[in-house]
Amino acid sequence: MIIFHSDLDSTLIYSDKNDIGSEKILLEEYESGATYITKKTFDGLVNISEKILTVPTTTRSEKLYNRINWQGCTFKYALVANGAILLENGKASEVWRKETQKLLEPAKDELARAEHILNTDKRRTRDIDIVDEAFLFTKVSQIDEVVSEIEDKLDLSKVTIRRYKNKLYVLPKSLEKGVALRRFKRYIAEKEKIDEDDILVIAAGDGEFDVSMIEEADIGIANYKLKISPKKRDKILFLGENCIFSDELLSELLEIISPFQS
């Protein structure tokens, strides 16, 4: 069996702030913009999802994931909220949720501490969300200063701090996408009654949130700008330098899986 885990935003799909050409398909509209997928990527994704188990693996909340209209392309499984929730045929798995709650337990005090610290920080520019009861999200100004200060106050053996532009995330260590890949591999092996060694895992992404799953996978596919540990680089393809990342990703993926197709 082959499992393909892919990040979504800026890996397969793009906000309207990105120039991906005129051959594109609208997937979602929201108050401040819209999200598109290139026609080439969409066709490749439909093709790939018919050949191998394709699992969107995203930091988006369940609500924001469900906002996407996949225009007929369907996925049996999706990992959302950075792997905290497994959607199976569109419904959250209760078995997965219970395991997630156990994994989150060691980080609860640190998440509460982070929320308390940020609640009183005047540089915070939006309300604090605890996304799907799993991790903290907010926006701040002067983000470098805020991150430096909060790192000194939290136990970084229990939580990870991530940032993107002015967005700030505090996540339990157990909520890395790499952990979600290991969990899902075990989940599928048990469900399908196959050996985990008989599963080939491929993972693709473009950002810091994706590094752990790209490094965890048997084969990783990364945006050429992404920083990866030198020890892991020999099993990772770096794409997107001369063309749209998602287009090249799907083309390369077809080449990778072709020897395994009967």
C-alpha positions as CSV (number, residue, x, y, z in Angstrom):
1,M,0.0,0.0,0.0
2,I,1.1,3.6,-0.7
3,I,-0.1,6.5,1.4
4,F,0.4,10.0,0.2
5,H,0.1,12.7,2.9
6,S,0.0,16.3,1.5
7,D,-0.2,19.7,3.1
8,L,-2.8,21.9,1.5
9,D,-2.1,25.7,1.6
10,S,0.8,26.7,-0.7
11,T,1.4,23.0,-1.4
12,L,-1.7,21.9,-3.4
13,I,-3.9,25.0,-3.2
14,Y,-3.2,28.7,-3.2
15,S,-4.8,31.9,-2.0
16,D,-5.6,34.5,-4.5
17,K,-2.6,36.5,-3.4
18,N,-0.4,34.0,-5.3
19,D,0.0,34.2,-9.1
20,I,-0.7,30.7,-10.4
21,G,-1.8,31.6,-13.8
22,S,-5.2,31.7,-15.4
23,E,-5.8,28.0,-15.7
24,K,-7.2,27.5,-12.2
25,I,-10.2,26.3,-10.3
26,L,-12.0,28.0,-7.4
27,L,-12.1,25.9,-4.3
28,E,-13.3,28.4,-1.6
29,E,-14.3,32.0,-1.1
30,Y,-14.2,33.9,2.2
31,E,-14.5,37.4,3.4
32,S,-11.0,38.5,2.6
33,G,-10.3,36.4,-0.5
34,A,-10.4,33.1,-2.3
35,T,-8.4,29.8,-2.7
36,Y,-7.6,28.2,-6.0
37,I,-5.9,25.1,-7.4
38,T,-4.3,25.0,-10.8
39,K,-6.1,22.9,-13.5
40,K,-2.9,20.8,-13.9
41,T,-2.7,20.1,-10.2
42,F,-6.4,19.3,-9.9
43,D,-6.2,16.8,-12.8
44,G,-3.1,15.2,-11.3
45,L,-4.7,15.1,-7.8
46,V,-7.8,13.3,-9.2
47,N,-5.5,10.8,-11.0
48,I,-3.3,10.2,-7.9
49,S,-6.2,9.8,-5.5
50,E,-7.6,7.0,-7.7
51,K,-4.3,5.2,-7.6
52,I,-3.1,5.5,-4.0
53,L,-4.5,6.5,-0.6
54,T,-4.3,10.3,-0.6
55,V,-4.7,12.0,2.7
56,P,-4.9,15.8,3.0
57,T,-2.8,16.6,6.1
58,T,-3.3,20.2,7.2
59,T,-3.1,22.6,10.1
60,R,-6.5,24.0,9.1
61,S,-9.2,23.4,11.6
62,E,-12.0,21.0,10.8
63,K,-14.3,23.9,10.0
64,L,-11.8,25.5,7.6
65,Y,-11.0,22.2,5.9
66,N,-14.7,21.6,5.3
67,R,-15.0,25.1,3.7
68,I,-13.0,23.7,0.7
69,N,-15.2,22.6,-2.2
70,W,-13.1,19.9,-3.9
71,Q,-15.1,20.0,-7.0
72,G,-15.8,16.3,-7.1
73,C,-12.4,15.1,-6.0
74,T,-13.0,13.0,-2.9
75,F,-10.8,11.7,0.0
76,K,-11.8,9.0,2.3
77,Y,-9.5,10.3,5.0
78,A,-8.1,13.7,6.0
79,L,-6.0,14.8,8.9
80,V,-6.9,18.2,10.2
81,A,-5.9,20.5,13.1
82,N,-2.3,19.4,12.5
83,G,-3.3,15.7,13.0
84,A,-5.5,16.2,16.1
85,I,-8.6,15.1,14.1
86,L,-9.0,12.3,11.6
87,L,-11.9,12.7,9.3
88,E,-13.1,9.4,7.8
89,N,-15.7,9.8,5.1
90,G,-16.2,13.4,6.4
91,K,-16.8,12.4,10.0
92,A,-14.4,12.8,12.9
93,S,-13.1,9.4,14.2
94,E,-14.0,9.0,17.9
95,V,-11.2,6.4,18.3
96,W,-8.7,8.9,16.9
97,R,-10.1,11.7,19.1
98,K,-9.7,9.7,22.3
99,E,-6.1,8.9,21.5
100,T,-5.4,12.6,20.7
101,Q,-6.8,13.6,24.1
102,K,-4.4,11.3,25.8
103,L,-1.5,12.6,23.8
104,L,-2.4,16.3,24.5
105,E,-2.6,15.8,28.3
106,P,1.1,16.5,29.1
107,A,0.9,19.9,27.3
108,K,-2.4,21.2,28.8
109,D,-0.7,23.3,31.5
110,E,1.7,24.9,29.0
111,L,-1.1,25.7,26.6
112,A,-3.1,27.3,29.5
113,R,0.1,29.3,30.5
114,A,0.6,30.5,26.9
115,E,-3.0,31.6,26.7
116,H,-2.7,33.5,30.0
117,I,0.5,35.2,28.8
118,L,-0.9,36.3,25.5
119,N,-4.2,37.4,26.9
120,T,-2.5,40.3,28.6
121,D,0.0,41.1,25.8
122,K,-0.9,44.4,24.1
123,R,0.8,43.3,20.9
124,R,-1.9,40.7,20.3
125,T,-4.1,41.8,17.4
126,R,-6.9,39.2,17.5
127,D,-8.7,36.9,19.9
128,I,-7.0,33.7,21.0
129,D,-8.4,30.5,19.6
130,I,-7.8,27.0,20.9
131,V,-8.2,25.3,17.6
132,D,-10.3,22.1,17.8
133,E,-9.3,21.9,21.5
134,A,-5.8,21.1,20.3
135,F,-3.5,24.1,19.9
136,L,-3.4,27.8,20.4
137,F,-3.6,30.3,17.5
138,T,-3.6,34.1,17.5
139,K,-2.0,37.1,15.7
140,V,0.5,39.5,17.1
141,S,2.6,42.5,16.0
142,Q,6.3,42.5,16.7
143,I,6.2,38.7,16.4
144,D,10.0,38.1,16.8
145,E,9.9,39.8,20.2
146,V,6.7,38.0,21.3
147,V,8.1,34.6,20.3
148,S,11.4,35.2,22.0
149,E,9.6,36.3,25.2
150,I,7.1,33.4,25.2
151,E,9.9,30.8,24.6
152,D,11.5,31.9,27.8
153,K,8.3,31.4,29.8
154,L,7.1,28.0,28.4
155,D,8.4,24.5,28.8
156,L,9.6,23.8,25.2
157,S,9.9,20.1,26.0
158,K,6.1,20.0,26.0
159,V,5.1,22.6,23.4
160,T,6.4,23.9,20.1
161,I,6.0,27.5,19.0
162,R,5.4,28.2,15.3
163,R,4.9,31.4,13.4
164,Y,4.0,32.5,9.9
165,K,4.1,36.3,9.2
166,N,2.0,37.7,12.1
167,K,0.4,34.4,13.0
168,L,1.4,32.7,16.2
169,Y,0.8,29.1,17.1
170,V,1.6,27.1,20.3
171,L,1.2,23.4,19.7
172,P,1.8,20.3,21.9
173,K,4.9,18.4,20.9
174,S,2.6,15.4,20.3
175,L,0.7,17.3,17.7
176,E,3.5,17.4,15.1
177,K,2.5,16.2,11.6
178,G,5.3,13.6,11.8
179,V,3.5,12.1,14.8
180,A,0.2,12.1,12.9
181,L,1.9,10.1,10.1
182,R,3.1,7.4,12.5
183,R,-0.4,7.2,14.1
184,F,-2.1,7.0,10.7
185,K,0.2,4.3,9.4
186,R,-0.6,2.2,12.5
187,Y,-4.3,3.0,12.2
188,I,-4.5,1.9,8.5
189,A,-2.3,-1.2,9.1
190,E,-4.7,-2.4,11.9
191,K,-7.8,-1.5,9.9
192,E,-6.7,-3.2,6.7
193,K,-5.0,-6.0,8.5
194,I,-1.6,-5.5,6.8
195,D,1.9,-5.2,8.1
196,E,3.2,-1.6,8.7
197,D,6.4,-2.6,6.8
198,D,4.2,-3.2,3.7
199,I,3.2,0.5,3.6
200,L,5.1,3.1,1.7
201,V,4.5,6.6,3.0
202,I,5.1,9.7,0.9
203,A,4.7,13.2,2.3
204,A,4.8,16.6,0.7
205,G,4.7,20.2,2.1
206,D,6.1,23.7,1.8
207,G,6.4,25.1,5.3
208,E,7.8,24.7,8.8
209,F,4.7,22.8,9.9
210,D,5.5,20.1,7.3
211,V,9.1,19.4,8.1
212,S,8.4,16.6,10.7
213,M,6.1,14.7,8.3
214,I,8.5,15.1,5.3
215,E,11.3,13.8,7.4
216,E,9.2,11.0,8.9
217,A,8.0,9.7,5.5
218,D,9.8,7.1,3.4
219,I,9.9,9.6,0.6
220,G,9.6,13.3,1.2
221,I,8.8,16.1,-1.3
222,A,9.5,19.6,-0.2
223,N,9.4,23.1,-1.6
224,Y,13.0,24.0,-2.6
225,K,13.0,26.9,0.0
226,L,12.2,24.6,3.0
227,K,15.0,24.0,5.5
228,I,15.5,20.3,6.1
229,S,18.1,18.5,8.4
230,P,21.1,17.5,6.3
231,K,20.8,14.0,7.6
232,K,17.4,13.7,6.1
233,R,17.9,15.3,2.7
234,D,19.0,12.2,0.8
235,K,15.4,10.8,0.8
236,I,13.7,14.2,-0.1
237,L,13.0,15.8,-3.4
238,F,13.1,19.5,-3.6
239,L,10.8,21.0,-6.2
240,G,9.2,24.3,-7.3
241,E,12.2,26.4,-8.1
242,N,11.3,26.9,-11.7
243,C,7.6,26.2,-11.8
244,I,4.5,26.0,-9.7
245,F,5.3,23.7,-6.8
246,S,2.0,21.8,-6.9
247,D,2.2,21.1,-10.6
248,E,5.7,19.7,-10.4
249,L,4.8,17.8,-7.2
250,L,2.0,15.8,-8.8
251,S,4.0,15.1,-11.9
252,E,6.9,13.7,-9.9
253,L,4.6,11.8,-7.7
254,L,3.2,9.9,-10.7
255,E,6.7,9.0,-11.6
256,I,7.5,7.8,-8.1
257,I,4.5,5.5,-7.8
258,S,4.6,4.1,-11.4
259,P,6.9,1.2,-10.6
260,F,4.5,0.1,-7.9
261,Q,1.4,0.0,-10.1
262,S,0.4,-3.3,-11.6
